[in-house]
Amino acid sequence: MAGQIGPSFLDLQLITNVSLDRASAFFTAGGVGYLTGSLLTGYVFDRIKDKVFVVFISVVGMGVTTAAIPFCYIYELMVFVQLVRGITCGGLDTSGNTLLSRTWGSHGRMIMQALHFGFALGGALSPLALAPFLTTERSEIDPLNLTKLREDWNNSAVSNTSEMNNDFRNNSTPSNWTARDNKYDGESTLYIAYAITAAMIIGCSFPAFVISIQNRRMRKHEKKKKLENNLQSDHKREAKHHVKITKRMKTMVTINLVLCFMFSVATEESFTAFLSTFCVRELKWTKMTGALITSVFWGAFALGRLAGIILVMVLSPSTLIFVYATLEVLSLFAILISVSLQFSTGMWIFSPVVGFAMSLIFPCMFTWTEVSFMPITGRLSSLFMVVTCIASSINPIYLGEIMDRFSNMWFIYLLTGEAVVFYMFFIIAFYVSKERLKEEKNTQDMAIEIKDIQ
């Protein structure tokens, strides 16, 4: 589902008949809903016994809202449904990741990476399934056959209501159409793609429903409690290995890490959401081609996640973040130069590189925080999620507005700038982590010397 929102954005804008900056609220509503769903699920999840049922409800809700989106012709209704969809997505991510961690404990690192790889793979395939159902511009079909285009427009007008006929005969714009609607051929069939996706999502809910029923019948609450107690004791033992950090330093490090998460997610979410729109509006590509490059981006993103399953066992989290962040900044600058020189092939070359570079930064940030700074507690994790949700909510609407008011090039201007800012905050945090390692080593050496003297 995540891979379909960006490529279908122009169709959703066409369905609701609003400007780009107003349509950007769809992303904002989804981000706010995701934040709300994460908070609500985090509160409810620990207070109910049947935790699998939370996953089932989230999946079903996600499927229903996905099927409803193409039929929301009213702008306010579309925003509301996107909000509810975001709530279900946030609930699914929170409950699913938490349930997997509790089930497998410290043995689930590879499984967690595989889970995120599955997410990226779905994002790569879904735009390809969506592309045939996107509306096409008339110039994309037959730009020379003007007579046929005029006849198609007349036939379309006749099939509408009497009010539309009167408006057309008076050479005025129909009351519920805008000038940009004249560029598109036929009605949107987006509902078919979304219906297929919704059916697949709801189909995935049945195993969770069966497991939930079995758990109620088996009533193995004592074993679950023992498992939870063992996991809690494991976390306590792991926390003891962390070197103590002063309150002031902890606050400064937390703020720096929060800013890293914020700019990283803002860049990733906005690039995915507006990549197809930028290619259609600035490079004059077809929407099907825009969906294809989005799919290529997600394919590279999935490849990066797949490679991460192996790389996390070889390289340290800070090294991976440094390499991937450097690659991201360089590839974004390459896209900027390519578009400025009207070298559209550069988009096909460097967009997948951006996807590959973005893939591991977010999960590695969590691991790096745990290893180099402080244990990941529920409060700290919630803080990171809240900040990332706020960033993913505000950035798209701001980006859509400046693209509408000034230039489509602000898509690459803004995201390149945000990637550079993230890189700067990461370098600061990396320097702090190195200093902490030196202090830790010095402390250990002093302790060894004291023992030798004794």
C-alpha positions in Angstrom: 0.0 0.0 0.0 2.8 2.4 0.8 4.2 2.1 -2.8 0.8 3.1 -4.3 0.2 6.4 -2.6 2.9 8.3 -4.4 2.2 7.1 -8.0 -1.6 7.5 -7.5 -1.3 11.0 -5.9 -2.2 12.8 -9.2 -5.2 10.6 -9.7 -6.4 11.2 -6.1 -5.9 14.9 -6.8 -8.0 14.6 -9.9 -10.7 12.6 -8.1 -11.1 15.3 -5.4 -10.6 18.2 -7.9 -8.2 20.3 -5.8 -4.8 22.0 -6.2 -1.5 20.3 -5.5 -1.0 22.1 -2.2 -4.4 21.1 -0.9 -4.0 17.5 -2.1 -0.7 17.4 -0.1 -2.9 17.2 3.0 -3.5 13.6 2.0 0.0 12.8 3.1 -0.3 15.0 6.2 -3.5 13.3 7.2 -1.8 9.9 6.8 1.1 10.9 8.9 -1.0 12.3 11.7 -3.1 9.2 11.6 0.0 7.0 11.7 1.2 9.0 14.8 -2.2 8.6 16.5 -2.4 4.9 15.7 1.1 4.3 17.0 0.3 6.1 20.3 -3.1 4.4 20.8 -1.8 0.9 20.0 1.2 1.4 22.2 -1.2 2.3 25.1 -3.7 -0.6 24.4 -1.2 -3.3 23.4 0.2 -3.8 26.9 -3.2 -3.8 28.5 -5.0 -6.6 26.7 -4.2 -10.3 26.7 -5.1 -11.2 23.1 -2.4 -9.1 21.4 -2.8 -10.9 18.0 -6.3 -9.5 17.8 -4.9 -6.0 17.7 -2.9 -7.0 14.6 -6.1 -8.5 13.1 -8.2 -5.3 13.7 -5.4 -3.1 12.2 -5.1 -5.2 9.1 -8.8 -5.3 8.5 -9.1 -1.6 9.0 -6.3 -1.0 6.6 -7.9 -3.1 4.0 -11.3 -1.4 4.3 -9.9 2.1 4.1 -7.7 1.2 1.1 -10.8 0.1 -0.8 -12.7 3.3 0.1 -10.0 5.8 -0.9 -10.8 5.9 -4.7 -14.5 6.6 -4.0 -13.9 9.7 -1.8 -14.8 12.4 -4.3 -15.3 14.9 -1.5 -12.0 16.5 -0.4 -12.8 16.5 3.3 -13.9 12.8 3.1 -10.6 11.9 1.4 -8.6 13.6 4.1 -10.6 11.8 6.8 -10.2 8.4 5.1 -6.5 9.0 4.7 -6.4 9.8 8.4 -8.1 6.6 9.4 -5.8 4.6 7.0 -2.9 6.2 8.8 -4.3 5.1 12.1 -4.6 1.5 11.0 -1.1 1.6 9.5 0.4 3.0 12.7 -1.4 0.3 14.7 -0.2 -2.5 12.4 3.4 -1.4 12.5 3.4 -0.9 16.3 1.6 -4.1 17.2 3.4 -6.2 14.5 6.9 -5.2 15.4 6.2 -5.4 19.2 4.6 -8.8 18.8 7.5 -10.1 16.7 10.0 -8.8 19.3 8.2 -10.4 22.2 7.8 -13.7 20.4 11.4 -14.1 19.2 13.3 -11.9 21.7 17.0 -11.6 21.1 16.8 -14.3 18.4 14.7 -12.2 16.1 17.2 -9.8 14.6 17.4 -11.6 11.2 13.6 -12.0 11.2 13.1 -8.3 11.9 15.4 -7.4 8.9 13.4 -9.9 6.8 10.2 -8.2 7.8 11.4 -4.8 6.7 12.7 -6.3 3.5 9.2 -7.6 2.8 7.9 -4.1 3.3 10.4 -2.7 0.8 9.7 -5.5 -1.7 5.9 -4.8 -1.6 6.7 -1.1 -2.2 8.7 -2.1 -5.3 6.0 -4.3 -6.8 2.9 -2.3 -6.0 3.5 0.6 -8.4 3.9 -1.9 -11.3 0.5 -3.3 -10.4 -1.0 0.2 -10.2 0.4 1.6 -13.4 -2.2 0.2 -15.9 -5.1 1.7 -13.9 -3.8 5.3 -13.8 -5.5 7.9 -15.9 -3.5 9.0 -18.9 -3.1 12.5 -20.4 -4.6 13.0 -23.8 -1.2 14.0 -25.2 0.1 10.6 -24.0 -2.3 8.7 -26.3 -2.5 10.5 -29.6 -1.2 14.1 -29.6 -1.8 14.6 -33.4 -5.4 13.3 -33.6 -7.1 16.5 -32.4 -10.4 15.6 -34.0 -10.6 12.4 -32.1 -9.7 14.2 -28.9 -12.5 16.8 -29.5 -15.0 14.0 -30.2 -14.0 12.2 -27.0 -14.5 15.3 -25.0 -18.0 15.9 -26.6 -19.0 12.3 -25.8 -17.8 12.6 -22.3 -19.7 15.8 -21.8 -22.9 14.3 -23.2 -22.7 11.4 -20.7 -22.7 13.8 -17.8 -25.6 15.5 -16.1 -27.8 18.1 -17.7 -26.0 20.8 -15.8 -22.7 19.8 -17.3 -24.3 19.8 -20.8 -25.6 23.3 -20.4 -22.2 24.5 -19.1 -20.4 22.9 -22.0 -22.9 24.4 -24.6 -22.3 27.8 -23.1 -18.6 27.4 -23.6 -18.0 27.6 -19.8 -16.3 25.3 -17.4 -18.6 22.7 -15.8 -19.3 23.4 -12.2 -17.4 20.4 -10.8 -14.6 20.3 -13.3 -11.4 22.3 -13.6 -9.2 23.3 -16.5 -6.6 20.6 -15.7 -9.3 17.9 -16.0 -9.4 18.5 -19.7 -5.9 17.0 -20.0 -7.0 13.5 -18.9 -8.7 10.8 -21.0 -11.7 8.9 -19.6 -12.6 8.2 -16.0 -10.3 7.0 -13.3 -10.1 3.2 -12.9 -7.9 3.6 -9.8 -10.6 1.8 -7.7 -9.6 -1.5 -9.4 -6.0 -1.4 -8.3 -7.0 -0.3 -4.8 -9.6 -3.1 -4.6 -7.0 -5.7 -5.5 -4.7 -4.3 -2.8 -7.5 -4.2 -0.3 -8.5 -7.8 -1.0 -4.8 -8.9 -0.5 -4.6 -7.0 2.8 -7.8 -8.4 4.2 -6.7 -11.9 3.1 -3.6 -11.4 5.2 -5.8 -10.9 8.3 -7.2 -14.4 8.3 -4.1 -16.1 9.8 -4.1 -13.5 12.5 -7.8 -14.2 13.2 -7.2 -17.9 13.4 -4.2 -17.5 15.7 -6.3 -15.2 17.9 -9.0 -17.8 18.2 -6.5 -20.5 19.0 -4.9 -18.4 21.7 -8.2 -17.8 23.4 -8.9 -21.5 23.4 -5.5 -22.6 24.6 -5.2 -20.0 27.3 -1.5 -20.3 27.8 -1.3 -17.2 29.9 1.3 -18.6 32.3 3.8 -19.4 29.6 3.3 -16.0 28.1 4.0 -14.4 31.5 7.1 -16.4 32.0 8.3 -15.4 28.5 7.6 -11.7 29.2 9.4 -12.0 32.5 12.4 -13.6 30.9 12.5 -10.9 28.2 12.3 -8.1 30.8 15.2 -9.7 32.7 17.2 -9.9 29.5 16.6 -6.2 28.8 17.7 -5.3 32.4 20.8 -7.4 32.0 21.6 -5.7 28.7 21.0 -2.3 30.2 23.6 -2.9 32.8 26.3 -3.1 30.1 25.7 0.5 29.1 28.2 3.0 30.5 26.5 5.7 32.7 25.9 9.0 30.9 25.3 12.4 32.6 21.9 13.9 32.4 23.2 16.9 30.5 25.0 14.8 28.0 22.0 12.5 27.6 19.7 15.4 26.8 22.1 16.8 24.2 22.6 13.4 22.6 18.8 12.8 22.6 18.1 16.1 20.9 20.8 15.4 18.3 19.4 11.9 17.6 15.9 13.3 17.4 17.0 15.8 14.7 18.8 13.0 12.8 15.6 10.9 12.8 13.5 13.9 11.8 15.5 15.0 8.8 16.1 11.4 7.7 12.5 10.4 7.7 11.4 13.8 6.2 13.7 13.2 3.2 12.7 9.6 2.7 8.9 10.1 3.0 8.8 13.2 0.7 11.1 11.7 -1.9 8.9 8.6 -2.2 5.6 10.6 -2.2 6.6 13.3 -4.8 9.0 11.4 -7.1 6.3 10.4 -9.6 4.7 13.9 -9.4 8.0 15.6 -10.0 8.7 13.5 -13.0 5.3 14.1 -14.5 5.2 17.8 -13.9 8.8 18.9 -14.4 10.2 16.3 -16.8 6.9 15.9 -18.7 6.9 12.1 -18.3 3.7 10.0 -18.4 2.2 9.0 -15.2 2.8 5.3 -16.1 6.5 6.2 -16.4 6.4 8.0 -13.1 4.9 4.9 -11.5 7.7 2.8 -13.1 10.5 4.9 -11.7 8.8 4.8 -8.3 8.8 1.0 -8.6 12.5 1.1 -9.5 13.2 3.3 -6.5 11.4 0.8 -4.2 13.3 -2.1 -5.9 16.6 -0.5 -5.0 15.2 0.2 -1.5 14.3 -3.4 -1.1 17.8 -4.5 -2.4 19.4 -2.2 0.2 17.3 -3.8 3.0 18.2 -7.3 1.7 21.9 -6.4 1.7 21.4 -5.0 5.2 20.6 -8.5 6.6 24.1 -9.5 5.9 25.9 -6.1 6.3 24.6 -5.6 9.9 26.6 -8.7 10.9 29.8 -7.4 9.3 29.9 -3.6 9.7 29.1 -1.4 12.7 25.8 0.7 12.6 27.8 3.9 12.5 29.9 2.8 9.6 26.7 1.8 7.6 25.0 5.1 8.3 28.1 7.0 7.3 28.5 5.1 4.0 24.8 5.2 3.1 24.3 8.8 4.1 27.2 9.9 2.0 25.8 8.0 -0.9 22.4 9.6 -0.4 23.8 13.2 -0.4 26.0 12.6 -3.5 23.2 10.9 -5.5 20.7 13.8 -4.6 23.2 16.3 -5.9 23.7 14.2 -9.0 19.9 14.3 -9.6 19.9 18.1 -9.1 22.7 18.5 -11.7 21.0 16.1 -14.2 17.7 17.8 -14.1 19.3 21.2 -14.4 21.1 20.1 -17.5 17.9 18.5 -18.8 19.5 15.0 -18.6 16.4 13.0 -17.7 18.4 9.7 -17.9 20.0 10.9 -14.7 16.7 10.3 -12.9 16.8 6.7 -13.9 20.4 6.3 -12.8 20.4 8.1 -9.5 16.9 7.6 -8.2 17.6 3.9 -7.5 20.8 4.9 -5.8 18.9 7.3 -3.5 16.5 4.4 -2.7 19.4 2.1 -1.9 21.1 4.7 0.2 17.9 5.5 2.2 17.1 1.9 3.0 19.3 1.2 6.0 19.5 4.6 7.7 16.3 4.4 9.8 16.8 0.9 11.3 20.5 1.4 11.8 19.8 4.6 13.7 17.9 2.5 16.3 20.8 0.0 16.5 23.4 2.7 16.7 21.5 4.5 19.6 21.4 1.2 21.5 25.0 0.3 21.0 26.7 3.7 21.3 24.6 5.9 23.5 21.7 4.5 25.6 19.3 1.6 25.8 16.1 1.9 23.6 13.3 2.3 26.2 9.6 2.6 25.4 9.7 6.3 26.1 12.7 6.9 23.8 11.3 4.8 21.0 8.0 6.7 21.3 9.9 10.0 21.1 11.6 8.9 17.9 8.3 7.8 16.4 6.4 10.9 17.3 9.1 13.1 15.8 9.3 11.1 12.6 5.5 11.2 12.2 5.5 14.9 12.7 8.2 15.3 10.1 6.5 13.0 7.6 3.3 15.0 8.1 4.6 18.5 7.8 7.2 18.1 5.1 4.9 16.9 2.3 2.4 19.7 2.7 5.1 22.3 2.9 6.9 20.7 -0.2 3.6 20.6 -2.1 2.9 24.3 -1.4 6.3 25.6 -2.5 6.2 23.4 -5.6 2.8 24.9 -6.5 3.8 28.5 -5.8 7.4 28.6 -7.1 8.8 25.7 -9.0 8.8 21.9 -9.2 12.5 22.1 -8.8 12.0 22.8 -5.1 11.3 19.0 -4.8 15.0 18.4 -5.3 16.2 21.6 -3.7 14.5 21.0 -0.4 15.2 17.3 -0.1 18.9 17.8 -0.9 19.1 20.4 1.7 17.5 18.2 4.3 19.8 15.3 3.5 22.8 17.6 4.0 21.4 18.8 7.4 20.9 15.2 8.5 24.5 14.4 7.5 25.8 17.3 9.6 23.8 16.2 12.7 25.0 12.6 12.2 28.7 13.8 12.0 28.2 15.6 15.3 26.6 12.5 16.9 29.4 10.3 15.5 32.0 12.5 17.0 30.3 12.4 20.4 30.1 8.6 20.2 33.8 8.4 19.5 34.6 10.6 22.5 32.4 8.4 24.7 34.3 5.3 23.5 37.6 6.9 24.5 36.3 7.7 27.9 34.9 4.2 28.3 38.3 2.7 27.3 40.2 5.1 29.7 37.8 4.1 32.5 38.4 0.4 31.9 42.2 0.9 31.7 42.1 2.7 35.1 40.1 0.0 36.6 42.6 -2.6 35.4 45.5 -0.6 36.8 43.8 -0.3 40.2 43.2 -4.0 40.3 46.9 -4.7 39.4 48.0 -2.4 42.3 45.8 -4.1 44.7 
